[in-house]
Amino acid sequence: MPREHRLLITGANGFVGTWLQRELETRRLQDGIDLTVLTAGHGEVSGLTADVADKSQAMALVETSRPSAIIHLAAIAAPSDARKAPDRAWDVNFRGTMNLAYALMEFAPDARFIFAGSSEAYGASFIEKAGAPLDEDAALKPMGVYGATKAAADMLLGQLAYEGMKTIRFRPFNHTGPGQTDAYVVPAFAKQIAEIEAGLRPPILSVGNLSGFRDFLDARDVVRAYADAALGDLAPNVLGKAFNLSSGRPTQIRRILDLLIELSRVEVDIEIDPQRLRGSEVQTASGQNKAALAAFGWKPKFELRDTLNDVLAEWRQRVKSR
């Protein structure tokens, strides 16, 4: 008899959560999975308003929903936002994870806890390894507030795995796609290009540091991994482990900009904005994805150029509809 899946998604209405809901609905329709999706954030689930940073709300959320798996996306996700409000970042990203984890162990101990961590947790390890793609055994040495909160939550779940929690910790590298806010580099470029095309701003692109290399993914590839971890029949040795989600091919930010300009219909000048420059910057961040391939058969499907084209097309629509 097919297994019934009852998935609770936190942060479900965010950028990644929206794509995850689409992925799950596609699987439900195409594969005939017995699937119920419950969504939570600063919204309602089964009559509850849930702020995961509030322990009593997190406990009530899990007790009411009794999920077969939690996919925990809720976070202060933009590093710039975490830097500006560190108290809130620690409350949501670390304490919120802890609250949900202990609630799950109490009310749904057989459920899986799928954690959306971050490659930012590696921090200084990228520098020490001189930009070589890191595997999951690399030390967590975060250099910013966001990375530190994610690293702490990651380590907490790793410890709880020894107490029997069925957790899978993902460490996704930079991911983008349609629907992402312009707090991130790709949509920040795409938005400006769309506005220039529409004649809403002069043909000058305002940018930060273009010299760094990052391992870019499409969010639609990332949510496939989350869905696989929540729904799949997994080998026993997968539970409790950490997995990079990465391409293994770092791309220079300048190359991202050049590709977007190539896809556009305008000629632009580029201007460095000091406000967009950050301090201690990792020059190259890249990850190995062999472990995710072995455990889930996962590897990226989207080509970077196609992702960028989709992001730019979406920003053209946003600008047009103003």
C-alpha positions in Angstrom: 0.0 0.0 0.0 1.4 3.4 -0.9 2.7 5.5 1.9 0.7 8.6 2.9 2.8 11.7 2.9 1.8 14.6 5.1 4.4 17.4 4.5 4.7 20.5 6.6 6.5 23.3 4.9 7.7 26.3 6.9 8.5 29.5 5.0 6.2 28.1 2.3 5.3 31.4 0.8 8.8 32.6 0.2 10.8 32.4 -3.0 12.0 28.8 -2.6 8.8 27.7 -0.8 6.7 28.8 -3.7 8.7 26.7 -6.1 8.6 23.7 -3.7 4.8 23.8 -3.6 4.7 23.7 -7.4 7.2 20.8 -7.5 5.1 18.8 -4.9 1.8 19.5 -6.8 3.4 18.3 -10.0 4.5 15.1 -8.3 1.1 14.6 -6.8 -0.6 14.9 -10.1 1.9 13.0 -12.3 2.9 10.3 -9.9 -0.4 9.8 -8.0 1.3 10.3 -4.7 -0.9 10.3 -1.6 0.2 13.7 -0.5 -1.1 16.4 1.8 0.9 19.7 1.9 0.5 21.9 5.0 2.0 25.4 4.8 3.2 27.5 7.6 4.9 30.8 8.0 3.5 34.0 9.3 0.3 32.6 8.0 -2.2 29.9 9.0 -2.0 26.1 9.0 -4.9 24.2 10.4 -6.2 27.4 12.1 -2.8 28.2 13.7 -0.6 31.2 13.1 3.0 30.1 13.4 6.1 32.0 14.2 8.7 29.2 14.6 10.9 31.4 16.8 8.1 31.2 19.4 8.5 27.8 21.1 4.8 27.4 22.1 3.7 28.2 18.6 6.2 25.7 17.0 5.1 23.0 19.4 1.4 23.6 18.7 2.1 23.6 14.9 3.7 20.2 15.0 1.3 18.7 17.5 -1.6 19.8 15.3 -0.2 18.9 11.9 1.5 15.6 12.9 3.6 15.6 9.6 5.4 12.7 8.0 8.1 15.2 7.2 8.9 18.9 7.8 10.7 20.8 5.1 12.1 23.7 7.1 12.6 26.8 4.9 11.6 29.6 7.2 14.5 31.9 7.8 15.9 35.4 7.7 17.4 34.4 4.3 19.1 37.5 2.9 22.6 37.9 4.5 22.1 41.7 4.4 18.9 41.3 6.5 20.6 39.0 9.0 23.5 41.5 9.3 21.0 44.4 10.0 18.9 42.4 12.5 21.2 39.8 14.2 18.8 39.1 17.1 16.0 38.3 14.8 18.2 36.2 12.6 19.4 34.1 15.5 15.8 33.8 16.8 14.4 32.5 13.5 17.3 30.7 11.9 18.7 28.9 15.0 16.0 29.0 17.8 13.2 28.4 15.3 15.0 25.3 14.0 15.6 24.1 17.5 11.9 24.6 18.5 10.7 22.7 15.5 13.2 19.9 15.9 12.3 19.3 19.6 8.6 19.5 18.8 9.0 16.9 16.0 10.9 14.6 18.4 8.0 14.8 20.9 5.0 14.7 18.6 6.1 13.0 15.4 9.3 11.1 16.2 9.1 9.0 13.0 8.9 12.1 10.8 11.8 13.4 8.7 13.2 16.8 9.3 14.5 18.3 6.0 16.6 21.3 6.7 17.5 24.0 4.2 20.9 25.1 5.5 23.4 27.1 3.5 26.8 26.9 2.0 27.5 30.2 3.8 28.2 28.0 6.8 31.5 27.0 5.3 32.8 30.6 5.3 36.5 30.7 5.8 36.9 27.1 4.7 36.5 28.4 1.1 39.5 30.7 1.6 41.6 28.0 3.3 40.9 25.5 0.4 41.8 28.3 -2.2 38.5 28.0 -3.9 38.6 24.2 -4.5 35.1 22.7 -4.4 34.3 21.7 -0.8 32.8 18.4 0.3 30.6 18.0 3.3 33.5 17.1 5.6 34.9 20.7 5.3 34.8 22.6 8.6 31.9 25.0 9.2 33.7 28.4 9.7 31.0 31.0 9.0 32.1 34.6 8.4 28.8 36.4 8.7 25.7 36.4 10.9 23.5 34.5 8.4 26.2 31.8 7.9 26.7 31.5 11.6 23.0 31.0 12.3 22.7 28.3 9.6 25.9 26.6 10.8 24.6 26.5 14.4 21.3 25.0 13.3 23.1 22.5 11.1 25.2 21.4 14.0 22.2 21.1 16.3 20.4 18.8 13.9 23.6 16.7 13.4 23.7 16.2 17.1 20.0 15.3 17.3 20.6 12.7 14.7 22.6 10.8 17.3 19.5 10.9 19.5 17.4 9.3 16.8 16.1 12.3 14.8 15.5 11.4 11.1 17.1 14.5 9.7 18.6 15.4 6.4 20.7 18.6 6.3 21.1 20.3 2.9 23.7 23.0 2.3 22.6 24.7 -1.0 24.9 27.0 -2.8 23.7 30.3 -4.4 20.3 29.6 -6.0 18.2 32.0 -8.1 15.2 31.9 -10.4 12.0 33.8 -11.2 10.3 35.2 -8.1 13.5 36.0 -6.1 13.7 39.5 -4.6 16.3 42.0 -5.8 18.1 41.7 -2.5 20.1 39.1 -4.4 22.7 39.6 -7.1 21.0 38.0 -10.2 17.6 39.7 -9.8 19.3 42.9 -8.8 21.0 43.0 -12.2 17.9 41.7 -14.0 15.6 44.3 -12.5 17.9 47.2 -13.5 18.2 45.8 -17.1 14.4 45.5 -17.4 14.0 49.1 -16.2 16.6 50.3 -18.7 14.8 48.4 -21.5 11.6 50.1 -20.5 13.1 53.5 -20.4 12.5 53.9 -16.7 16.1 54.5 -15.8 19.3 55.7 -17.6 21.5 53.0 -19.2 23.8 52.7 -16.2 24.0 49.5 -14.2 24.8 49.9 -10.5 26.8 46.9 -9.2 29.0 45.7 -6.3 32.0 43.5 -6.5 32.1 41.6 -9.8 35.3 39.7 -9.2 34.0 36.9 -7.0 33.1 33.4 -8.2 30.0 31.6 -7.0 28.4 28.2 -7.5 25.0 29.1 -9.0 21.9 26.8 -9.1 18.4 27.2 -10.2 15.9 27.1 -7.3 13.8 24.6 -9.3 16.8 22.2 -9.1 17.1 22.8 -5.3 13.5 22.1 -4.5 13.7 18.7 -6.4 16.2 17.7 -3.7 14.0 18.8 -0.9 11.1 16.8 -2.4 13.2 13.7 -3.0 14.4 13.8 0.7 10.8 14.2 2.0 9.1 11.7 -0.3 11.7 9.1 -1.4 12.5 5.7 -0.1 16.0 6.4 1.3 18.9 4.2 2.3 19.3 4.0 6.1 22.7 5.7 5.9 21.2 8.8 4.3 19.4 10.0 7.4 21.5 12.1 9.7 23.8 13.2 6.9 24.6 16.6 5.4 24.5 17.2 1.6 25.8 20.0 -0.6 23.5 21.1 -3.4 25.9 22.6 -5.9 27.1 22.5 -9.5 30.8 22.3 -8.8 31.3 24.9 -11.4 31.9 28.4 -10.0 30.9 31.3 -12.2 32.3 34.8 -11.9 29.7 37.5 -11.0 31.1 39.5 -13.9 30.1 36.6 -16.2 26.6 36.6 -14.8 26.3 40.3 -15.6 27.7 39.8 -19.1 25.2 37.0 -19.8 22.3 39.1 -18.7 23.4 42.0 -20.8 23.8 39.7 -23.8 20.3 38.5 -23.2 19.0 42.0 -23.1 18.2 44.5 -25.8 20.3 47.5 -24.6 23.8 48.8 -24.3 24.7 49.8 -20.7 27.5 51.4 -18.8 28.6 49.8 -15.5 29.1 51.8 -12.3 30.4 50.5 -9.0 28.2 51.5 -6.1 30.1 51.6 -2.8 26.8 50.8 -1.0 26.8 47.4 -2.7 30.3 46.4 -1.6 30.8 44.2 1.4 33.7 43.6 3.7 35.5 40.3 4.1 34.5 38.7 0.9 35.1 35.0 -0.1 36.7 35.1 -3.6 35.5 31.7 -4.7 32.8 29.5 -3.2 32.1 26.1 -4.8 30.9 22.7 -3.7 31.1 19.0 -4.6 27.8 17.3 -5.2 28.8 13.7 -5.3 27.1 12.8 -2.0 23.7 14.2 -3.2 24.1 12.3 -6.5 24.8 9.0 -4.6 21.9 9.4 -2.1 19.1 10.9 -4.2 20.4 10.7 -7.8 20.4 14.5 -7.7 22.3 16.8 -10.0 21.4 20.2 -11.5 19.4 20.1 -14.7 19.0 23.8 -15.5 21.7 25.5 -17.6 22.7 28.9 -16.1 21.9 30.8 -19.3 18.3 29.4 -19.2 17.9 30.4 -15.6 19.1 33.9 -16.2 16.8 34.2 -19.3 13.8 33.2 -17.1 14.8 35.7 -14.4 15.1 38.5 -16.9 11.8 37.6 -18.6 10.0 37.7 -15.2 11.5 41.1 -14.3 10.3 42.4 -17.7 6.8 41.3 -16.8 7.1 42.9 -13.4 8.3 46.2 -14.8 5.6 46.1 -17.6 2.8 45.6 -15.1 3.7 48.6 -13.0 
